[in-house]
């Protein structure tokens, strides 16, 4: 049984990769897999369930989860794995697990995805990135060698992902919940918009205040004479455009949001031939 989810990256913005991206943080692109997709296996009868994710508009799935269970005279397959089919999309590697197979006098190894807990960094300096297949659980065995891999069993955990294309990068996570060795839920995912490895012109000097705000926001340290406020856009976490207006207040620009704008995270973006920046705005109901 195969299920597929298609997500298209909605924009490219210029930024230097200088921050840590943390598991569970909502980035510019977010998707809630609703209802949560369950993958589970049963070795009797044979099971082969897959769930595909198309994140970056490739002709086929970028990532595929597989739950496989089978038993035969030669051994058993009992695992849940995640595979990157896109050579530009990497999965965060965790560790090797090895079991000695008596019947063949060899070591059977499993490459396991790193199980990130909420707030743990995705792009830590020691991160190891892999394409191909990594495992969440593995209880396969043959010839006297039986694996016991339960790295993702228990609490909700995150799989780190990195997309790289011609010097451009995007980091993100996929949240999974594995209540047992034979079942995992794919719950939701989020990833940053592609950041190109050159500095934004003047971006570091642009400030938005107050942030968080109960109502309106202000942009300061802008060159009003060359600033085209018509090139501003405001979107929510799903990439949907939010209506707003603006007016000049001295050297600042006042961003006027609708009174019924819901509490949450939004992205204010500016894109012109001479300047590009993106700022995260937090709408709050607190004083």
N, C-alpha and C positions, 0 to 999 in steps of 0.2 A: 504494500500500500504506500503510495507516494503522495505527499502534500508539498505545495510550493508556495512561497510568499515572495512577491516582487516588490522591491523598494528601489527607488531611483534617487541618487544623490542630487540634491536640489541646487547646489551652487558651489562656486570656487571662490575663495577669499584669500588674500595675501596676508601671510603672517609668518613670523619666525617660530619654529618649534622650540620653545623655551620653557614650557610648562609641563607639569606632571598631569597626566590624565588618570583619573581615579575611577575604579569600578563603582557603579551605582550612580555616578554623576550624570545628570541629563545634559547631553550635548545638543548641537543644533538639529540633528536628525534623531527622532525617537519614534519607535513603533511598539505598541502593546499587542502582543499575540493574544487575541481575545476571541474565543476562550483559549486558555493555555493549551498548547499542543502536547499531547501525551505520546511518548514513544515507550513501548515496553516489549519485552520478549518472553517467550516461553519455549524452552528447548523441545518440548513435546506438546503440540505439533510444531513443525518448522515455522519460524517467524522471521520476516524480513521487512521491517517498516522503515520508511525514510521520510524526512521532512527537509525541503530545500529552501534556501534563502538566496534571493537575487538582490544584492545590495547596491551594486554599482552599474547596473544597466548592461551587463554582459549578455551575450546570446543565450547562455544557460546559467544554471545555479552557480553562485560563487561558493556557497557553503552547503553541505548536506549532513544532517544527522542521520545515523543509522542505528537501529536496534535489531540485533540478529541473534536468533537462538536456534540451534540445531544440534542433534546428536546422532552419531553413527558409529560404526565399528572402529573407525579411525580416530575418534575423539569427539569433542564437543566444541561448539561456538556459542558463546554466551557473553555478549558485550554490547555496550552503547558507545558509539564513537562519533567524532565530528571530523569532517574532511573538507579541506580547501581545494576546490577544483580550479581556482583562479591563481595562476602563478604570481600574481601581484598582491594576493591577499594572504596574509600570514596569521597564524594562530600562536598564542603565547604558550610556549613549551614549559612543562613543569619538571618532570623527572622520568627516568627509566625505571621500569620494574622488570626483574628477571627471575625466572624459575628454571631450575635444572630438570631436563627431561631425561629420566633414567633410561628409557627405552632406546634413545638415540644418542645418549651421552653428549647432549648439546644444551646450550642455554636458549630459552625462548624469551624474547624481550617484548615489552609493551612500552610505547611512547605515550606518555600521559600529558594531557593539557593541564596547565597550571590552574588550580582552583582558587580564584581570587575571592576574598571576602570584601564586603562593602567598604569603601574608602581606600582599599589597597591600590597602589599605583599600577597602571597598565604598562606604562613605558619607562619603568625603572632602568637605571643604567646597566644593570646586569641581565636585563630581559633577553631571552632567547626566543627567536621567532622561527616558525617552521611552516612549510607548506605540506600538503599531503594529509595523512590521517593521524589523529591523536585520539586517545581514549578517555572516557569519563569513568566507565566501569569495565572490568574484564574478568570473567570467571571461566574462560575457555581452558581446555586441557586436552592432553593426549600423551600416551605412552608414559604415564607416571608423572607428568608435569602439569600441575593445576594452578592457575593464577588466582590471586585474590586481590583485585584492584578495586578499591572503594573510595577513591579520592574525592568524588563529587557527591557521595551519599551523605544525607543529613541536611544541614542548613542550606538555604539558598546560596548559590555560588555563581561566579561570573567567569566567562571565558573571554580573555583579551584578544582583540583583533587589531591588525594594522594593514592598511591598504597603501600601496606604494606604486606610483606610476609617473615616470619621467621626472623624478625629483619632487613629486608632490606626495603628501602624506595625510592620512586620516587615521585616527585612533578611536577605539570604541570597545563595547562589551556586549555579550549576550548573557542574559540571566537564565539560569536553569535551576530546577529544584528536583533532586533525585531522592525520593522517599525510601527507595530500596535499590539493591544492586541490579534489579531487572527493570527499572522504570525511571524515566526522567520526563519532566515537563519543561518545554521551552516557553518562557514566560514573556519576555520582552527584550528589547535591544536598543542601543543608542550609539551613535558615533559622530565624531566631529566632522565638520565640512573640511574639504581638502585645503591644506595650507601649503603654499608654495614657499620654498626656502629663500625668499628675499624679504627684506624689511619693508613694512608699510611706510609710505612717505608721511612722516609726521604723526603716525598713529599714536606713538607713545605719549605725545603731548596732549592729545584729545582727552578730555575728562567729561564724565556724565555725573550730574548730581541733582537732587539727592538720590541715592541709590542704595537701598530700597526706597521707594516712594509710594505714598498713598494715592498720588494723583499724577501730576505732571513732572517731566524731567527737563533738565537743561544741559545743553552741550556748550562747553566753553573752550578757550584756547584754540579757536578756529580763525582762519583768515577769511573774514566776512566778504572781502572783495572778490575772492576766487571760489567761495563756497556756494555750491548750487544745491539748496535744500530739496529741490525737486528730485534729486537722485537718492534721497533717503528712503528707506523702506523699513517697515516694522512687521515682524512675523512672530508667530507663536512657536512652541516646541515642535509642532507638526509641519512647519514650513508654510502655514496658511497666513495670508496677509491680514494685517490688522489695520483698521481705519484710524487715522490720526491727522492732526493738522499741526502747523508750526507758525511761529512768528519770531522776528528778530527782536532781541532785548539787549541793546548796546552791542557788546562783543559776544554775547551769548545767543543761542538759539533755543527757544522754548518749544518742547515737544508736548503737544496737548492731546492726551488720550481721551477716549470716550469714558463717561462717568461709570458705565457698567462694565468696564474692563475687569475681567476676573483676576483674582489673586493668582500669581504665578510668575514664571520666567518667560521673558520675551527677548528678541534680538533686534537691535537697531543697526542697520547696515547702510554704509555709504560707498558708492562705487562710481568713480569718475575716471577719466583718462589720466588725471594727475594725482589722485588720492583714493585710497581704499581703507576702510576700517570696519570692524564689527564689534559692537558692545552688547554685553548681556545686561538686561534691565530686569529688576525685580519689583513687581507690583505687590504691595503689602497692604494689609488692612490694619496693621499695628500702628500705634502712635510712634 
